[in-house]
Amino acid sequence: MSEAISSTTPQETSEFVAAGSGIETVARECICDEFRFVASAYGFTEADAEELTAGRDW
């Protein structure tokens, strides 16, 4: 992932930010995946990661 970030041009970066995108979105998705994994490991295979992380202020 760092390769993709380091290969972006300043214009691409400003377009990314202007579109309302951010690293937070990627991080949020990764964290949701981790919550899903932990919930599954504890037997909550039907747990909704979005619901598990709903209390977070992203």
C-alpha positions as CSV (number, residue, x, y, z in Angstrom):
1,M,0.0,0.0,0.0
2,S,2.8,2.4,0.7
3,E,4.0,2.0,-2.9
4,A,0.6,3.1,-4.1
5,I,0.6,6.2,-1.8
6,S,4.2,7.1,-2.7
7,S,3.6,6.9,-6.4
8,T,0.7,9.4,-6.4
9,T,1.2,12.8,-7.9
10,P,0.3,16.0,-6.0
11,Q,-2.7,16.5,-8.3
12,E,-3.9,12.9,-7.6
13,T,-3.6,13.5,-3.9
14,S,-5.5,16.8,-4.1
15,E,-8.2,15.1,-6.2
16,F,-8.4,12.3,-3.6
17,V,-8.9,14.8,-0.8
18,A,-11.3,17.0,-2.8
19,A,-13.5,13.9,-3.4
20,G,-13.9,13.4,0.3
21,S,-11.8,10.3,0.4
22,G,-9.2,9.6,3.0
23,I,-6.9,7.2,4.6
24,E,-9.5,7.0,7.4
25,T,-11.8,5.2,5.0
26,V,-9.2,2.5,4.3
27,A,-8.3,2.2,7.9
28,R,-11.9,2.0,8.9
29,E,-12.4,-0.9,6.5
30,C,-9.3,-2.7,7.8
31,I,-10.5,-2.2,11.4
32,C,-13.9,-3.6,10.5
33,D,-12.3,-6.6,9.0
34,E,-10.4,-7.2,12.2
35,F,-13.5,-6.8,14.3
36,R,-15.2,-9.4,12.0
37,F,-12.3,-11.8,12.4
38,V,-12.3,-11.5,16.2
39,A,-16.0,-11.9,16.5
40,S,-15.8,-15.0,14.3
41,A,-13.0,-16.4,16.4
42,Y,-15.3,-16.1,19.4
43,G,-18.2,-17.8,17.7
44,F,-20.1,-14.8,16.5
45,T,-19.9,-15.8,12.8
46,E,-23.0,-13.8,11.9
47,A,-21.7,-10.6,13.5
48,D,-22.1,-7.4,11.4
49,A,-18.7,-5.5,11.5
50,E,-20.5,-2.3,10.7
51,E,-22.7,-2.8,13.7
52,L,-19.7,-3.7,15.9
53,T,-18.0,-0.5,15.0
54,A,-21.1,1.7,14.9
55,G,-20.1,3.5,18.1
56,R,-16.9,4.8,16.6
57,D,-16.6,8.4,15.4
58,W,-14.6,7.9,12.2
